[in-house]
């Protein structure tokens, strides 16, 4: 893929259309975080492989807007063609207001959320809606999509039937003859109907919209992906239609009013509804909160998924230990070997996000993607960061471990231990009803900040159940106002990154439980920490006790799945500090 040629082709179209600039987002029309290459228009023009970003392409200049996770990666992949803008320092709206108020900027209304476009329009930016995507007009060698069937996630995995979920939703929103509810988030459609698919690379999603009415539900998707068997498994009150008929069906349904979330719905769809004299009542989709609170069956299944995942990671660490310093393993072979270990489990569906496998300087790139060009051998003294996760029928995992090869310096041990202390502080935080994500974020950063260090990403994100690995709510970040409820699963992942030298991050998934009227976090992840990187002198007695108990639990739950050599290895790395 020649990105310069692709850019030049697009710019010729801009001239023909009398457009000064064009906005290109990472997402597709379903706003999936991880999209297939055939829908990745941003990568087509920029070579950027990260999961979030937006390009502004002008006749003579190009800008790529990314968050703090991707600034280094964006410079490496796209810096020769694009000026990289960190949106934590200036967002797109402010940038356009400051630099480009007097030009015509084209955009595809189906690829931008309604709320995002409204925010830009508030700055009096001259946006021009162009229905036919301009990149599609020049992308001639685009690969055709391969259709794969969606499937039902049985009650033994999800815990609650779709019938009960639908009833609860209708009661909550007071759906009646006069009003309806449009679900524009495909993850929420999948959760509500207990459907899973393969429309996203790393999330088991079926791309679908749904209209909830008093007595029926209309689901819009590619019918080639669902099949008659799946359709027949639903009662007649759930009707499936081809997504190409969406606008036509919405008009024919003769709805007068629809509740809809402007933060998840495209600008194009809401403008269509409004132009069709359908009244849009803007609400926050309540399914986000409903699905964030995992039920008891889901929590029990998640514990099993993390046990499976823990076994795969212990096998990998043993494998690395066998070959280290023998010039036989590298970043890519490590992530491939982990995938092989995971595939040994019949519940495994695939990875939950692109693996981050970085040794030494590559580990300092927060969302590093190992390629044949950047691939490093794991030899000599060094720090290896592995951030990876899996999709299982029984849940979604996400774990990061930092391990040392050779003997780490006291400097590195001290940094790692401070990251660990922040990680443990968050894990053992006494939650109250009004505890916010921002409070937890500050607690996790405390020990790094004592020596003037910090990290540019948030400390934690919500995690779905056999759905998106990044789910909202809750979040743990500097500005998060999210509060926490029983059953919510969140990541706990403080870190530190020294550019061109090394990166460290420790991540567990934890969930909110209520014990004796107290809200507490409990661990899901079952993977040992690297004791070689711990400076015991920096830990309190309670922290040491917690780590010893955690490693004891890991050993007890994983040992029966390992062979003798792996078992002895696990026993060693789980021994008391």
C-alpha positions in Angstrom: 0.0 0.0 0.0 1.5 3.3 -1.2 0.1 5.9 1.1 1.6 8.8 -0.8 -0.1 7.7 -4.0 -3.3 7.2 -2.1 -3.1 10.7 -0.6 -2.5 12.2 -4.0 -5.5 10.4 -5.5 -7.7 11.7 -2.7 -6.4 15.3 -3.1 -7.3 15.2 -6.8 -10.8 14.4 -5.8 -10.8 17.3 -3.4 -9.9 19.7 -6.2 -12.7 18.3 -8.4 -15.2 18.6 -5.6 -14.1 22.2 -4.8 -13.3 21.1 -1.3 -10.3 22.5 0.7 -9.9 19.7 3.1 -11.3 16.3 4.1 -11.7 14.6 7.5 -10.9 10.9 7.7 -11.7 9.0 10.9 -10.4 5.6 12.0 -13.8 4.1 12.5 -16.3 2.5 10.2 -20.1 3.4 10.2 -20.6 1.2 13.3 -17.9 3.0 15.2 -16.0 -0.2 16.0 -12.7 0.3 17.8 -11.1 -2.5 15.8 -12.0 -2.6 12.1 -11.0 -4.9 9.3 -8.4 -3.6 6.9 -10.9 -3.4 4.1 -12.7 -0.6 6.0 -9.7 1.2 7.4 -9.7 4.3 5.4 -7.4 6.1 7.8 -4.7 3.5 7.3 -5.2 3.7 3.5 -4.1 7.3 3.4 -1.7 7.4 6.4 -0.4 3.9 7.3 -1.4 4.5 10.9 -2.4 1.2 12.5 -3.6 2.4 15.9 -7.2 2.0 17.0 -8.1 5.7 17.4 -7.2 8.7 15.2 -8.6 11.3 12.7 -6.8 12.8 9.7 -7.3 16.3 8.3 -6.1 16.3 4.7 -5.6 19.6 2.9 -4.2 20.3 -0.6 -0.7 20.9 0.7 -0.8 19.8 4.4 -1.8 16.8 6.3 -2.6 16.4 10.1 -3.1 13.3 12.2 -4.9 13.7 15.5 -4.2 11.0 18.1 -4.2 10.6 21.9 -1.2 10.2 24.2 -1.2 6.4 23.6 -0.3 6.8 20.0 1.9 9.9 19.5 5.2 7.9 19.2 3.6 5.2 17.0 1.9 7.8 14.8 5.3 9.6 14.3 6.9 6.4 13.3 4.2 5.2 10.9 2.9 8.4 9.5 5.2 11.2 10.5 6.8 11.4 7.0 3.4 12.4 5.5 1.5 13.9 8.5 2.0 16.5 11.3 1.1 14.6 14.5 -1.3 16.5 16.8 -1.8 15.3 20.4 -5.5 15.8 21.2 -4.8 16.0 24.9 -3.1 19.3 24.2 -5.5 20.6 21.5 -8.7 18.9 20.3 -9.8 18.9 16.7 -12.5 21.6 17.2 -10.1 24.0 18.8 -7.4 23.3 16.2 -9.8 24.0 13.3 -11.1 27.2 15.1 -7.6 28.4 15.5 -6.3 27.6 12.0 -9.0 26.8 9.5 -12.3 28.7 9.9 -12.5 30.1 6.4 -12.2 26.9 4.3 -14.6 24.2 3.2 -14.0 20.9 5.1 -15.7 17.8 3.7 -16.7 14.8 5.8 -18.7 11.6 5.5 -21.8 12.1 7.8 -22.1 8.3 8.3 -18.6 8.0 9.9 -18.9 10.8 12.5 -21.0 10.7 15.6 -23.8 13.4 15.8 -22.4 14.9 19.0 -18.9 15.2 17.6 -20.0 17.1 14.5 -22.2 19.4 16.6 -19.2 20.2 18.7 -17.2 21.2 15.6 -20.1 23.2 14.2 -20.3 25.2 17.4 -16.9 26.6 16.5 -18.4 28.0 13.3 -16.3 25.7 11.1 -17.5 25.3 7.5 -18.2 21.6 7.4 -19.6 20.1 4.2 -21.5 16.8 4.4 -20.6 14.5 1.5 -22.7 11.3 1.5 -20.5 9.4 -0.9 -17.2 8.7 0.8 -14.4 10.3 -1.2 -11.8 7.6 -0.3 -14.2 4.9 -1.6 -14.1 6.7 -4.9 -10.3 6.2 -5.3 -9.8 2.9 -3.4 -10.0 0.5 -6.4 -8.1 -2.5 -5.0 -10.3 -2.9 -1.9 -10.7 -6.5 -0.8 -14.2 -8.0 -0.7 -15.6 -9.0 2.7 -15.8 -12.7 3.6 -19.1 -13.4 5.3 -19.1 -15.4 8.5 -22.2 -16.4 10.5 -23.2 -14.9 13.7 -24.2 -17.1 16.6 -26.3 -17.1 19.8 -24.4 -16.8 23.1 -26.3 -19.4 25.2 -27.7 -18.5 28.7 -25.2 -20.7 30.4 -22.6 -18.1 29.4 -24.5 -14.8 29.5 -26.7 -15.6 32.5 -29.9 -13.7 31.4 -32.1 -14.5 28.4 -32.7 -11.9 25.7 -36.4 -11.9 26.6 -35.7 -10.7 30.1 -33.3 -8.1 28.9 -35.8 -6.7 26.4 -38.5 -6.6 29.0 -36.3 -4.7 31.5 -35.2 -2.3 28.8 -38.8 -1.6 27.8 -39.8 -1.0 31.4 -36.9 1.3 32.0 -37.6 3.5 28.9 -41.4 3.3 29.1 -41.7 2.2 25.5 -45.2 2.5 24.3 -47.3 3.2 21.2 -46.1 6.7 20.9 -42.4 6.3 21.4 -39.6 3.9 20.5 -35.9 3.5 21.1 -33.2 3.2 18.4 -30.0 1.3 19.3 -27.1 2.6 17.2 -24.4 0.8 19.1 -23.8 -2.7 17.7 -22.2 -3.9 21.0 -25.5 -3.0 22.8 -27.6 -4.8 20.1 -25.4 -7.9 20.6 -25.7 -7.7 24.4 -29.5 -7.2 24.3 -30.1 -10.1 22.0 -27.3 -12.4 23.2 -25.8 -12.5 19.7 -22.2 -12.6 18.8 -20.5 -12.3 15.4 -17.2 -11.7 13.5 -17.6 -8.2 12.1 -14.8 -6.8 14.1 -11.2 -8.1 14.2 -10.9 -8.4 17.9 -14.5 -8.1 19.2 -17.1 -10.8 18.6 -19.6 -8.4 17.2 -22.4 -8.5 14.6 -22.8 -5.1 12.9 -26.4 -4.3 13.6 -28.8 -1.6 14.5 -32.2 -2.2 16.3 -35.5 -0.3 16.7 -37.3 -1.2 19.9 -41.0 -0.7 19.8 -43.8 -1.6 22.2 -44.5 -5.1 20.7 -41.7 -5.7 18.3 -38.1 -5.2 17.6 -36.6 -4.6 14.1 -33.0 -5.6 13.7 -31.0 -4.3 10.7 -27.9 -6.2 9.6 -26.4 -8.1 6.7 -28.8 -11.0 6.4 -26.0 -13.1 4.8 -24.3 -13.1 8.2 -27.2 -14.4 10.4 -28.8 -17.2 8.6 -32.3 -18.8 8.9 -31.3 -20.9 12.0 -30.4 -17.8 14.1 -33.5 -15.9 12.9 -35.8 -18.8 13.7 -34.4 -19.0 17.3 -36.2 -15.7 18.0 -39.9 -15.2 18.3 -41.8 -13.3 15.7 -41.5 -10.1 17.8 -37.8 -9.9 16.7 -37.7 -9.2 12.9 -34.5 -9.2 10.9 -34.1 -6.9 7.9 -31.3 -6.1 5.5 -29.3 -3.1 6.7 -29.6 -1.5 3.2 -33.4 -1.1 3.9 -32.8 0.8 7.1 -34.0 4.2 6.1 -36.9 2.9 4.0 -38.1 0.7 6.9 -37.8 3.5 9.4 -40.1 5.7 7.2 -42.6 2.8 6.6 -42.8 2.0 10.3 -44.4 5.4 10.8 -42.8 6.2 14.0 -43.4 9.7 15.3 -40.8 9.9 18.0 -37.6 8.0 18.7 -35.3 8.0 21.7 -31.7 8.0 20.4 -28.2 8.5 21.8 -26.4 11.3 19.9 -23.0 10.1 21.2 -23.3 6.8 19.5 -25.3 7.6 16.4 -24.0 9.0 13.1 -24.7 12.6 12.1 -26.1 11.3 8.8 -28.7 9.1 10.4 -30.0 11.7 12.9 -30.2 14.3 10.2 -32.2 11.8 8.0 -34.6 11.2 10.9 -35.1 14.9 11.5 -35.6 15.6 7.8 -38.2 12.8 7.7 -40.1 14.7 10.5 -39.4 12.0 13.1 -38.8 13.6 16.4 -35.5 12.7 18.0 -35.4 12.7 21.8 -31.7 12.6 22.8 -30.9 10.3 25.7 -27.9 8.4 26.9 -28.3 4.7 25.8 -29.0 3.0 29.1 -27.7 -0.3 27.8 -24.2 0.9 28.4 -24.8 0.9 32.2 -26.9 -2.2 32.2 -24.3 -4.4 30.4 -21.4 -2.9 32.5 -22.9 -4.7 35.6 -22.0 -8.3 35.0 -24.4 -10.8 36.6 -23.3 -13.6 38.9 -23.1 -16.2 36.2 -21.0 -13.9 34.0 -18.6 -13.2 37.0 -18.3 -16.9 37.6 -17.6 -17.5 33.9 -15.1 -14.7 33.8 -13.1 -16.3 36.6 -12.9 -19.4 34.5 -11.8 -17.4 31.4 -9.0 -15.8 33.4 -7.9 -19.1 34.8 -7.6 -20.4 31.2 -5.7 -17.2 30.2 -3.4 -17.5 33.2 -2.5 -21.1 32.2 -1.6 -19.9 28.7 0.6 -17.1 30.0 2.4 -19.3 32.5 3.2 -21.7 29.7 4.6 -18.8 27.7 6.8 -17.5 30.5 8.1 -21.0 31.0 8.8 -21.2 27.2 10.6 -17.9 27.3 12.6 -19.0 30.3 13.8 -22.1 28.4 15.1 -20.1 25.5 16.2 -16.8 26.9 19.7 -15.6 25.8 19.8 -18.3 23.1 18.8 -16.0 20.2 15.8 -18.1 19.4 12.9 -16.0 20.4 11.7 -12.5 19.5 8.7 -10.2 20.0 6.7 -11.8 17.2 7.5 -15.4 18.1 6.4 -14.7 21.7 3.0 -13.4 20.7 2.5 -16.3 18.3 3.5 -18.8 20.9 1.0 -17.3 23.3 -1.7 -17.5 20.7 -0.9 -21.2 20.2 -1.2 -21.8 23.9 -4.6 -20.1 24.0 -5.8 -22.0 21.0 -5.4 -25.2 23.0 -8.5 -24.2 24.9 -11.9 -25.0 23.2 -13.6 -21.9 24.7 -11.1 -19.6 23.0 -12.4 -17.4 20.1 -9.4 -15.2 19.4 -7.4 -12.2 20.7 -9.3 -9.3 22.3 -7.0 -6.6 20.9 -3.7 -6.4 18.9 -1.0 -7.9 21.1 1.6 -5.5 22.5 4.9 -7.4 22.6 7.8 -5.0 23.1 11.4 -5.6 24.3 13.5 -2.7 25.7 12.9 0.5 23.6 9.9 -1.0 21.8 8.2 -1.5 25.2 8.3 2.3 25.6 5.8 2.7 22.7 2.5 2.3 24.6 0.6 0.7 21.9 3.5 -0.9 20.0 2.8 -3.2 17.1 5.7 -5.6 16.3 6.5 -5.9 12.6 9.2 -7.7 10.7 11.0 -4.4 10.5 10.9 -3.6 14.2 11.0 -7.1 15.6 13.6 -7.4 18.4 15.3 -10.5 19.7 14.9 -11.2 23.4 18.5 -11.4 24.3 20.8 -10.0 27.0 19.7 -7.9 29.9 16.4 -6.2 29.2 12.8 -5.5 30.0 10.0 -7.2 28.1 6.4 -5.8 28.2 3.6 -8.0 27.1 0.0 -6.6 27.0 -2.5 -9.1 25.6 -6.0 -10.5 25.9 -8.3 -13.2 24.7 -12.0 -13.6 23.8 -13.5 -16.7 25.3 -17.1 -17.9 25.2 -16.9 -17.4 29.0 -15.6 -13.8 28.9 -13.0 -11.3 27.8 -9.4 -11.0 29.3 -6.8 -8.3 29.2 -3.5 -8.5 31.1 -0.1 -6.9 31.1 3.1 -8.3 32.6 6.5 -6.8 32.5 9.4 -9.3 32.9 13.1 -8.9 33.2 15.7 -10.8 31.2 19.0 -11.0 33.0 19.6 -9.0 36.1 17.7 -5.7 36.3 19.3 -2.5 37.7 18.2 -1.1 41.0 16.9 1.9 39.1 14.5 -0.3 37.1 13.5 -2.3 40.1 12.6 0.8 42.0 10.4 2.1 39.1 8.7 -1.2 38.7 8.0 -1.5 42.4 6.5 2.0 42.5 4.2 1.0 39.6 3.3 -2.1 41.6 2.6 -0.1 44.7 0.2 2.1 42.7 -1.4 -1.0 41.2 -1.9 -2.6 44.7 -3.2 0.7 46.1 -5.9 0.8 43.4 -6.7 -2.9 43.9 -7.2 -2.5 47.7 -9.0 0.9 47.5 -12.0 1.1 49.9 -14.8 2.1 47.5 -17.6 4.3 48.6 -20.8 5.2 46.8 -19.3 8.5 45.6 -15.8 7.2 44.7 -14.9 8.4 41.2 -12.5 7.1 38.6 -10.4 10.3 39.0 -9.8 9.5 42.7 -8.6 6.0 41.8 -6.4 7.4 39.1 -4.7 9.7 41.5 -4.1 6.9 44.0 -2.5 4.7 41.3 -0.1 7.5 40.2 0.9 8.5 43.8 4.2 6.5 44.2 5.5 7.4 40.7 4.8 11.1 41.2 6.8 11.0 44.5 9.9 10.8 42.3 8.6 13.0 39.5 7.4 10.3 37.1 4.0 9.7 35.4 2.4 8.0 32.5 0.4 9.6 29.6 -2.6 7.1 29.5 -5.5 6.5 31.8 -5.2 3.9 34.6 -8.2 1.8 33.7 -11.1 1.1 31.4 -14.2 -1.0 31.6 -14.2 -4.4 30.0 -17.0 -6.2 28.2 -18.2 -9.8 28.5 -17.3 -11.6 25.3 -17.6 -8.2 23.7 -15.4 -5.1 23.5 -12.3 -5.2 25.6 -12.6 -1.5 26.0 -16.1 -0.8 27.4 -17.6 2.3 29.0 -18.5 2.8 31.8 -16.5 2.7 34.0 -13.2 4.4 33.4 -10.2 5.3 35.7 -8.6 8.5 34.4 -7.6 12.0 35.5 -11.0 13.5 34.6 -13.3 10.5 35.1 -16.5 11.2 37.1 -17.6 7.6 36.7 -18.7 5.9 39.9 -18.6 2.1 40.5 -21.4 -0.5 40.8 -21.4 -4.1 41.8 -20.5 -6.4 38.9 -18.5 -3.8 36.9 -15.2 -5.0 35.5 -12.3 -2.6 35.1 -8.6 -2.8 34.2 -5.9 -1.7 36.7 -2.9 -0.7 34.6 -0.4 1.9 35.8 2.9 2.1 34.0 6.0 4.1 33.1 7.7 4.6 29.7 11.2 6.0 29.1 11.4 6.7 25.4 14.0 4.7 23.4 14.9 2.7 26.5 12.1 0.6 28.1 8.5 0.5 29.1 6.8 -1.0 32.2 3.1 -1.7 32.8 1.3 -4.0 35.2 -2.4 -4.8 34.4 -5.0 -6.9 36.1 -8.7 -7.0 35.6 -10.7 -6.5 38.8 -14.4 -6.4 39.5 -16.6 -4.7 42.0 -18.1 -6.9 44.7 -20.2 -6.2 47.8 -19.1 -8.0 50.9 -20.8 -7.1 54.3 -22.2 -3.9 52.8 -18.8 -2.8 51.6 -17.8 -2.2 48.0 -14.5 -4.0 47.2 -12.4 -4.8 44.2 -11.6 -8.5 43.7 -9.1 -10.0 41.2 -10.0 -11.8 38.1 -6.5 -12.0 36.5 -4.4 -15.0 37.6 -0.9 -14.3 36.4 2.3 -14.1 38.5 4.2 -10.8 38.9 7.9 -10.8 38.1 9.5 -11.0 41.6 12.9 -10.3 40.0 11.8 -6.7 39.4 10.5 -6.1 42.9 12.5 -4.1 45.5 11.1 -5.7 48.6 12.5 -2.8 50.7 9.9 -0.4 49.1 7.0 -2.6 50.0 4.9 -2.5 53.2 4.1 -5.6 55.2 0.5 -5.5 54.0 1.7 -5.3 50.4 4.0 -8.2 50.8 1.2 -10.2 52.5 -1.1 -9.4 49.6 1.4 -10.5 46.9 2.2 -13.7 48.7 -1.5 -14.5 49.0 -2.1 -13.6 45.4 0.7 -15.9 44.2 -0.6 -18.7 46.4 -4.1 -18.3 44.8 -2.5 -18.3 41.3 -0.6 -21.5 42.1 -3.6 -23.3 43.6 -5.9 -22.5 40.6 -3.4 -23.1 37.8 -1.2 -26.0 38.9 -3.5 -28.8 37.7 -3.3 -27.7 34.1 0.5 -27.8 33.8 3.0 -30.5 33.1 5.7 -31.3 35.7 8.3 -28.9 34.3 5.8 -26.1 34.0 4.5 -26.9 37.5 8.0 -26.6 39.1 8.4 -23.3 37.2 5.1 -22.0 38.5 6.0 -23.1 42.0 9.2 -21.1 41.9 7.8 -17.9 40.5 4.9 -18.1 43.0 7.0 -18.7 46.1 6.8 -16.1 48.9 8.7 -12.9 48.8 
